């Protein structure tokens, strides 16, 4: 996890995220690896712009979303709302 956080800190927007959205991107970075995470160019651009609704939409518009099942749905809701979900 600390490796993921260290990597994510290379993005200017990372330290501006709230705790919930930080949890989402750390989860994704851990799951996808550095290279896989960086494939989410449109999501990363939306995060840089602070557009969390668009970032969530870009998460849905990916192969990853369809592969991770309910976890993807939960992380998208967390990204969009900034609220934690456990179901």
C-alpha positions as CSV (number, residue, x, y, z in Angstrom):
1,X,0.0,0.0,0.0
2,X,2.8,2.4,0.9
3,X,4.3,1.8,-2.6
4,X,1.0,2.6,-4.2
5,X,0.6,5.8,-2.2
6,X,4.2,6.9,-3.0
7,X,3.5,6.3,-6.7
8,X,0.2,8.2,-6.5
9,X,1.9,11.2,-4.9
10,X,3.6,11.8,-8.2
11,X,0.3,13.1,-9.4
12,X,-0.4,16.8,-8.4
13,X,-4.0,16.1,-7.7
14,X,-3.5,13.1,-5.3
15,X,-3.0,15.1,-2.1
16,X,-6.1,17.2,-2.9
17,X,-8.4,14.2,-2.7
18,X,-10.6,13.6,0.3
19,X,-10.2,10.4,2.3
20,X,-12.9,8.4,0.4
21,X,-11.6,9.2,-3.0
22,X,-8.0,8.6,-1.9
23,X,-9.2,5.1,-0.8
24,X,-10.7,4.6,-4.3
25,X,-7.6,5.5,-6.2
26,X,-5.3,3.6,-3.9
27,X,-7.5,0.5,-4.3
28,X,-7.4,0.9,-8.1
29,X,-3.6,1.5,-8.2
30,X,-3.0,-1.6,-6.0
31,X,-5.2,-3.8,-8.1
32,X,-4.0,-2.5,-11.5
33,X,-0.4,-1.8,-10.8
34,X,1.4,1.4,-11.9
35,X,1.1,0.8,-15.6
36,X,-2.5,-0.4,-15.5
37,X,-3.5,2.6,-13.4
38,X,-1.9,5.0,-15.9
39,X,-4.0,3.5,-18.7
40,X,-7.0,5.4,-17.2
41,X,-5.9,8.6,-18.9
42,X,-9.4,10.2,-19.0
43,X,-10.1,9.3,-15.4
44,X,-6.8,10.8,-14.4
45,X,-7.5,14.0,-16.3
46,X,-10.9,14.2,-14.6
47,X,-9.3,13.8,-11.2
48,X,-6.8,16.5,-12.1
49,X,-9.8,18.8,-12.9
50,X,-11.6,17.8,-9.7
51,X,-14.5,16.4,-11.8
52,X,-15.3,13.4,-9.7
53,X,-18.5,12.6,-11.6
54,X,-16.6,12.3,-14.9
55,X,-13.9,10.3,-13.1
56,X,-16.6,7.9,-12.0
57,X,-18.0,7.7,-15.5
58,X,-14.5,6.9,-16.9
59,X,-14.2,4.1,-14.3
60,X,-17.4,2.6,-15.6
61,X,-16.2,3.0,-19.2
62,X,-13.4,0.4,-18.8
63,X,-12.7,-3.3,-19.0
64,X,-11.6,-3.2,-15.3
65,X,-15.2,-2.2,-14.2
66,X,-16.7,-5.2,-15.8
67,X,-14.0,-7.5,-14.4
68,X,-14.2,-6.6,-10.7
69,X,-18.0,-6.9,-10.3
70,X,-19.6,-5.4,-7.2
71,X,-16.3,-3.9,-6.1
72,X,-16.3,-1.7,-9.2
73,X,-19.8,-0.5,-8.6
74,X,-18.9,0.3,-5.0
75,X,-15.8,2.2,-5.9
76,X,-17.6,4.2,-8.6
77,X,-20.3,5.2,-6.1
78,X,-17.6,6.3,-3.7
79,X,-15.8,8.3,-6.4
80,X,-18.9,10.0,-7.5
81,X,-20.4,10.8,-4.0
82,X,-17.3,11.0,-1.7
83,X,-19.2,8.7,0.7
84,X,-18.0,5.3,1.9
85,X,-20.0,2.2,1.0
86,X,-19.4,-1.2,2.4
87,X,-21.9,-3.3,0.5
